[in-house]
Amino acid sequence: MGKIRLAIVGVGNCASSLIQGIYYYKGKAGKEFISGVMHNEIGGYRIDDIEPVAAFDVDAGKVGKDLSEAIFAAPNNTVKTAKVPKLGVTVMMGSVLDGIGEYMSSVISVSPDKNANVAKVLKDSKVDVVVNFLPVGSAKATRFYAEEAIKAGCGFVNAIPEFIASDAAWEKKFRDARLPVIGDDTKSQVGSTIVHRVLTDLCKNRGAVIDHTYQLNVGGNSDFKNMLERARLKSKKISKTEAVQSQMRARLEDDDIHVGPSDYVPWLDSRKLGFIRIEGRLFGDVPFNIELRLDVEDKANSSGVVIDAIRCCKVAMDKKIGGALVSPSSYFCKHPPQQFADSDAQKMTEEFIAGKRER
Ligand SMILES: NC(=O)c1ccc[n+]([C@@H]2O[C@H](COP(=O)([O-])OP(=O)(O)OC[C@H]3O[C@@H](n4cnc5c(N)ncnc54)[C@H](O)[C@@H]3O)[C@@H](O)[C@H]2O)c1
């Protein structure tokens, strides 16, 4: 089987964890089960078949460096899981647009390097799949890189809460170009969203009524610092809230559901804490509640899913399937083109991987 030539947009903590993971799992081929991942192989592609060949950022501390160094440059602070050898991939200067928000502008100095011609770099580097890891609120920048990916004939995994796969006009652009897109906004491996959804589904299946719920998240990385800027959170809020609302028997009133990132706590570093509360009624309308606290390494949680999304995207590229991949998007993302219960989305994704379902 071939390799998957990967380009990364935004060399932050998610990129760092993902690239380290490729090296962490190197040489673990042929085993039926390996810890920490859903699939050792997808369509014949192992984790170490993913080769980063291009990367874009705008931070002067990252642009111009080899990708193996840039993934450890401040403000990145994700946990170290593997040594990454020199990759021979220089981080190129992208286009800033709306990538840097109010809170990150005091942390990041924009590189003085000339903007790269992104589509040309993607083409010249023979990139198969582009992963978008831009900060929340990068509406213009996401659309810019998505357009460049289309121009260069690449598949696109949209890990962030900007609507591309779930937006009819953008989905059509990818379908017309016969290029696959998975999105939007990664649903982390054992993150607040999937835990909240599964509990919601459980209540529904057991006949319990949910009256109110909240999900509060705090963390100490730049993702959380950036999200202090409320104006950047419009689509994040929709993505996270709809991910839970879609699993309810009947939609809750807006005031009865609060789902969102809530604060930046620097000393938490790369950890993220999620606090979930569900209040409702059981048999005879007798009240009950669930209180849950999740404590996770935020970026490993992202990579455990993105590692499969990249491979599903390449499988679709090989088959020349264009447009949104409904099954992997619904299992891997918070805001897919169509929502399903996670058990159904998992089944559909397994069928996609087995070649029994086109998208
Ligand atoms: N569990 C998770 O971590 C998780 C889950 C779902 C979604 N996401 C999303 O993934 C995205 C990435 O998260 P992260 O923790 O890596 O963020 P991060 O802040 O660590 O990294 C973002 C990177 O993008 C760079 N950047 C900013 N503007 C740019 C531009 N115009 N062009 C190129 N690069 C630019 C920054 O310099 C930085 O290196 C966020 O939107 C986050 O919300 C993360």
The ligand as a Tripos MOL2 file, in Angstrom:
@<TRIPOS>MOLECULE
LIG
   44    48     1     0     0
SMALL
NO_CHARGES

@<TRIPOS>ATOM
      1 N1         -9.2640   18.1830   21.4250 N.am      1 LIG1
      2 C1         -8.8490   19.1910   20.6790 C.2       1 LIG1
      3 O1         -7.7590   19.6790   20.8480 O.2       1 LIG1
      4 C2         -9.7220   19.7400   19.5930 C.ar      1 LIG1
      5 C3        -10.9580   19.1680   19.3150 C.ar      1 LIG1
      6 C4        -11.7530   19.7190   18.3190 C.ar      1 LIG1
      7 C5        -11.2980   20.8150   17.5930 C.ar      1 LIG1
      8 N2        -10.0860   21.3570   17.8890 N.ar      1 LIG1
      9 C6         -9.6600   22.5560   17.1520 C.3       1 LIG1
     10 O2         -8.4390   22.3510   16.4550 O.3       1 LIG1
     11 C7         -7.8370   23.6360   16.2350 C.3       1 LIG1
     12 C8         -6.3690   23.5750   16.5660 C.3       1 LIG1
     13 O3         -6.1820   23.4250   17.9470 O.3       1 LIG1
     14 P1         -4.7340   23.6080   18.5940 P.3       1 LIG1
     15 O4         -4.8720   23.2510   20.0220 O.co2     1 LIG1
     16 O5         -3.7150   22.9500   17.7580 O.co2     1 LIG1
     17 O6         -4.5690   25.2080   18.4760 O.3       1 LIG1
     18 P2         -3.2200   26.0340   18.6070 P.3       1 LIG1
     19 O7         -3.5970   27.4010   19.0110 O.co2     1 LIG1
     20 O8         -2.2350   25.2850   19.4410 O.co2     1 LIG1
     21 O9         -2.6390   26.0410   17.0970 O.3       1 LIG1
     22 C9         -3.1090   26.8580   16.0740 C.3       1 LIG1
     23 C10        -1.9390   27.1780   15.1540 C.3       1 LIG1
     24 O10        -2.4240   27.8860   14.0230 O.3       1 LIG1
     25 C11        -1.4790   28.9090   13.7150 C.3       1 LIG1
     26 N3         -2.1410   29.9220   12.8810 N.ar      1 LIG1
     27 C12        -2.8910   30.9920   13.2480 C.ar      1 LIG1
     28 N4         -3.3420   31.6460   12.1480 N.ar      1 LIG1
     29 C13        -2.8430   30.9950   11.0710 C.ar      1 LIG1
     30 C14        -2.9580   31.2040    9.6750 C.ar      1 LIG1
     31 N5         -3.7010   32.1830    9.1840 N.pl3     1 LIG1
     32 N6         -2.3270   30.3360    8.8480 N.ar      1 LIG1
     33 C15        -1.5940   29.3000    9.3480 C.ar      1 LIG1
     34 N7         -1.4480   29.0620   10.6660 N.ar      1 LIG1
     35 C16        -2.0720   29.9000   11.5200 C.ar      1 LIG1
     36 C17        -1.0160   29.4000   15.0730 C.3       1 LIG1
     37 O11         0.1800   30.1260   14.9850 O.3       1 LIG1
     38 C18        -0.8760   28.0680   15.8050 C.3       1 LIG1
     39 O12         0.4100   27.5030   15.5960 O.3       1 LIG1
     40 C19        -8.6330   24.6290   17.0980 C.3       1 LIG1
     41 O13        -9.5420   25.3220   16.2970 O.3       1 LIG1
     42 C20        -9.3460   23.7160   18.0610 C.3       1 LIG1
     43 O14       -10.5140   24.2780   18.6300 O.3       1 LIG1
     44 C21        -9.2800   20.8320   18.8530 C.ar      1 LIG1
@<TRIPOS>BOND
     1     1     2 1
     2     2     3 2
     3     2     4 1
     4     4     5 ar
     5     4    44 ar
     6     5     6 ar
     7     6     7 ar
     8     7     8 ar
     9     8     9 1
    10     8    44 ar
    11     9    10 1
    12     9    42 1
    13    10    11 1
    14    11    12 1
    15    11    40 1
    16    12    13 1
    17    13    14 1
    18    14    15 2
    19    14    16 1
    20    14    17 1
    21    17    18 1
    22    18    19 2
    23    18    20 1
    24    18    21 1
    25    21    22 1
    26    22    23 1
    27    23    24 1
    28    23    38 1
    29    24    25 1
    30    25    26 1
    31    25    36 1
    32    26    27 ar
    33    26    35 ar
    34    27    28 ar
    35    28    29 ar
    36    29    30 ar
    37    29    35 ar
    38    30    31 1
    39    30    32 ar
    40    32    33 ar
    41    33    34 ar
    42    34    35 ar
    43    36    37 1
    44    36    38 1
    45    38    39 1
    46    40    41 1
    47    40    42 1
    48    42    43 1
@<TRIPOS>SUBSTRUCTURE
     1 LIG1         1 GROUP 0 **** ****
